[in-house]
Amino acid sequence: MRKLAAGNWKMNGLALSLPEARDLGRMFPSPACDILICPPATLIAQMVWTVQGSPVKVGGQDCHTKVSGAHTGDISAAMLKDAGASAVILGHSERRTDHGETDALVKAKAEAALAAGLIAIVCVGETEAQRDAGTTLDVVGAQIDGSLPEGATAANLVIAYEPVWAIGTGRTPTIAEIAKVHAFIRDRLTRHMGADAAGVRLLYGGSVKPSNATEIFAVPNVDGALVGGASLKAEDFGKIVAALSAAA
Ligand SMILES: O=C[C@H](O)COP(=O)(O)O
């Protein structure tokens, strides 16, 4: 499978300047992995224009369940697609926390994304309290069961495992812990999708940076990364893309 380096700019404007984004595409004219940048919605169309002709793709950070209608402030998957996005992050822990998003809502959003022809990047992960209670696999399993969209295939679904306590903290699980959770997710997906689960890309997210990327990308069932802070600097994100390309 093609591995995936995805950058999530979150609510940061021109974090990676547009010329830098264009340069990122030039740095990797034929990368051995897929590269995706998910800027704020206001920058999607501009980013699509900026990276056109390069291997860099652009994605959204959320979408509504409906195609259109009276939903002030929301953006539909179809609108993301129209703007040139090819994927959308769904169920990120910050949305689950800030907006009370449930597994059922994430599933409905993911189904809307698939209907619009987008790749759904569904995020799962335990809080620190859940980890300390030894319930990581129970939590992640329930999130997979509840958030997985109908119609998911290896081509249109990506799962991102992001321990909430590792996001933006500089802390990461041990390599053994990442391996254990990713193997568990693969197994859980197989229950739902059968053999197709083998081709679903499983991203690790949470304090991925140039200094730990190579080690994390060597873990079985880690098929790329969802990168927050380190995607805001072209140089750092470029190094992570290079590490993933080397692991491909
Ligand atoms: O979506 C990205 C994740 O929340 C990871 O963020 P981080 O790399 O800043 O820890």
Ligand as a Chemical Component Dictionary entry (heavy atoms), coordinates in Angstrom:
data_LIG
# 
_chem_comp.id                   LIG 
_chem_comp.type                 NON-POLYMER 
_chem_comp.pdbx_formal_charge   0 
_chem_comp.three_letter_code    LIG 
# 
loop_
_chem_comp_atom.comp_id 
_chem_comp_atom.atom_id 
_chem_comp_atom.alt_atom_id 
_chem_comp_atom.type_symbol 
_chem_comp_atom.charge 
_chem_comp_atom.model_Cartn_x 
_chem_comp_atom.model_Cartn_y 
_chem_comp_atom.model_Cartn_z 
_chem_comp_atom.pdbx_ordinal 
LIG O1 O1 O 0 -3.922 15.794 14.012 1  
LIG C1 C1 C 0 -2.816 15.788 14.532 2  
LIG C2 C2 C 0 -2.638 15.408 15.903 3  
LIG O2 O2 O 0 -3.568 15.979 16.760 4  
LIG C3 C3 C 0 -1.232 15.433 16.402 5  
LIG O3 O3 O 0 -0.830 16.720 16.797 6  
LIG P1 P1 P 0 0.709  16.939 17.222 7  
LIG O4 O4 O 0 1.547  16.354 16.137 8  
LIG O5 O5 O 0 0.853  18.411 17.365 9  
LIG O6 O6 O 0 0.906  16.195 18.521 10 
# 
loop_
_chem_comp_bond.comp_id 
_chem_comp_bond.atom_id_1 
_chem_comp_bond.atom_id_2 
_chem_comp_bond.value_order 
_chem_comp_bond.pdbx_ordinal 
LIG O1 C1 DOUB 1 
LIG C1 C2 SING 2 
LIG C2 O2 SING 3 
LIG C2 C3 SING 4 
LIG C3 O3 SING 5 
LIG O3 P1 SING 6 
LIG P1 O4 DOUB 7 
LIG P1 O5 SING 8 
LIG P1 O6 SING 9 
# 
